[in-house]
Amino acid sequence: MGEAIGQSLPLAIGVALSPVPIIAVVLMLTTPRARANGPAFVLGWLVGLGVVGAIVLALAGPGGASEQGQPATWVSWLKLLLGLGLLLVAVRQFRGRPHQGEEASLPKWMGAIDRFAPGQALGGGAALAAANPKNLLLAVGAAAAIAQLGIPGGQQAVAYAVFAVIGTLGVGAPVVLYFATGTRSAELLGRLKDWMAHNNAVIMAVLCLVIGVKLVGDALSGLT
């Protein structure tokens, strides 16, 4: 199981460092419903990652993700496709980065965050974890990396749970800081939001490039 956790750890860090969701949860913590919406968003994030993992692990078992302790060929092809997908995301993010003097643009739906109810925060967290292209590719890649080792189902679930928890640290840290320090965290969270908004595209491009290259390398190693 340790090897499974090690295989998925870089992908979990890639999920955790997700600028737009972190900005979203920081904005929620500035609203009157912060104490309800912040935890709801984090819970939704965990649920979203959990659903993706459950589906992939359920399909990978009957699909024979492991052949005599070695990754099945289809798992290597899946990693190759996921890696190429991340490289494409990296190129698009880098090309769309704000240039000198330009303001970074954020999704329009963020303007409605101050009107979110806890249910909307929960759904938003789940959607950003599971439907965001970068996070979806990473979660699928992590589940496939765990399944390919052929360990028992219970150990697979634990390994993926570790991945999901680590992948939640990015959106969970501002919520923990808010509850620990209250209004004193406002200035720090504000600076974090501004920095991530300005550097969102570059952060995403670098993460997707590094992890995409890793997945492509793992895939080519498995295929050869």
N, C-alpha and C positions, 0 to 999 in steps of 0.2 A: 504493500500500500504506500510505503514511503516513496517508491519510484513513481507511482501514479501521481502523488502530490507534487513531486519534483517536476514531472512532465508538464503539469498544468499551471505551476506557479508563475512562470513568465506571462502566461495568458491572463491569469488573474490580476496581475499588476497592470496589464494593459486595460482591463475592464475598470479597475479602480481609478485609473487616471483618465477620467472622462470629463473634460472641462464643462460641456454644456449641462449635463445633469448636476454637477457640483454647483454651477452658477444657479441652476433652478432651485436647488434645495436651500442655498444661501438666501435667495430672494424670498422663499417661503418663510424663512426665519425672521424676516423683517415685517411680517404681516401679523394682524391681531390673532390669527389662528395658528401661530407658529408652534405652540406646544402640541397641537394635534396633527397639523399637516407635516411637520418635519419627520416625526416617527412613522407616520402613514406612508410617506414617500419612500423611506428606507425599507419598510416592510414590503411595499410594492416592488421595489427593486429586487429584494431577495426572492420574492415569489416569481418574478419574471425570469430570473436566472435559473430558479429551480425548475420551472416548467420546461425550459429549453433542455436542461440537463436530463430531466426525466424522459423526455421524448427520445433524445439521441441515445441514451443508455438502453432504453427499452427496445429500440430498433437495432442497436448494434449487437445485442446478445443473439437474437435469432439470425442476424446477418453474418455471424461468425467473424467478429472483429479481430479475433486472435486465432492463429493457426499454429498449434503445437508450440505456444509460447512466443510466437513471432507475429508481428502485425500482418493482418490480411492485406492483400494487394489493394483492395478497394479502399481501405483506410488510408493508404499512402496516396492514392489518387484524390481522395477527399481532402487530405492535407494540402496537396498541390493546388487544388482549386481554391481552397480557403486562403492559402498564402498568396496566390495571384490576385484574389479578390482584395486582400488587404493592401497589396502593392498598388492596386488601382485606386483604392480609397486614399492612400498616401499621396499619390500624384494629384488627385482632385483637390485634396485639402491644401497641398502646397501651392497649387496654381490659384486657389481661391483666397489665399491669405491677404490680409490688408497690407497695402504698401505704405511707404513713409508718408505720414500725415493723414492717412485715412482712418476713419473710425471703424472698429470692428462691428459687424452687424450680428445681431442675435435673432433667433427665431421669433416670429411675431406672437406666437402663443404665450411667450413669457410675459407679455403685457397684461395677461389676464390672471397671473398667478395670485395677485392679491385678492381675487374673488374665488379662489379654489376652496371647495369644501374638502374634508378629509377623504371622502370617497374619490374625488378627482385627483387628489394628491397620490392616493394609493394606485389608481389606474395610471397616472402619469409616470410614477416610478417603475411600474411593471412594463409599460410601453418603452420607456427609454432604456431599460435593461435588456429587453428581449427583441424589440423591433428595430432598434438602432442598428444599421448595417455593421458598424465596427464591432459592437458588443455581441451581436448575433454570431458573427463569424468567429469571434474569440471563444464564446461559450460552446459553440458546436465543436470547435477545434479542441477545447479542453476535454469535453465529454468523449470525443473520439480517441484522444490520447490516453485517457483513462481506460476506456473499453478495450483498446488494442492489447493491453497487457494480460488480459485473460484472468484477472483476479476475481474472486467471488463477488456476487452482486452486492452483498452488504458492504464490502470494502470499497467497491466502486462508488456506492452512495456516500460513504464517509469521505472519500477522496474528493468527490465533487462538492460535497457540503463545505469542505475546507476551501476549495476554489471559490465558491459563492461568497463565503464570509470574507475572504481576502478581497474579492472583487467589490465588496460593499464598503470597504474602508474609506474610499474616496468620498462617497455621499454620506457616510455615517459620521465621519470625523467632525464636520461642521455642526451636526445635531448634538453630538456629545459635548462639543465646546460650548454650544449655546446653553445647554442645561447645566453645565458645570460653572459657567461664569455669568450667565444672564445677559443683561444689556451691555456689560463690559466687553463682550465679544463683538459688538457691532462694528467697531472700527477695523478690527483685524479681519473680520469676514468681508467687510466692504472692500478692503485692499485686495483680498484673495479673489473676490469676484471680478474686480477691475483687471487684475493681472491675467486671470484666466480668460476673460473675454477678449483681451487684446492678443493673447498668444494662443488662442484655441486652435487655429489652423496649423500652426507650427508644431504644437504639442501632438496633435492628432497625426500629422504627417510623419513625425519622427517615430512615434509608437508603432504605427501601422507598417512603416518601412522595416523597423528592426524585427518585429514579430512576424511579418510577412516573409522576410528572408529566412528566419528560423524555420517556419513551417515548410517553405519550399525546400530548404536543405534537408529537413527530416524526411520529406516525401521522396526526394531523389535518392537519399540513402536507402530508404525502404524498397524502392523500385529496382535498385541496382544490386 
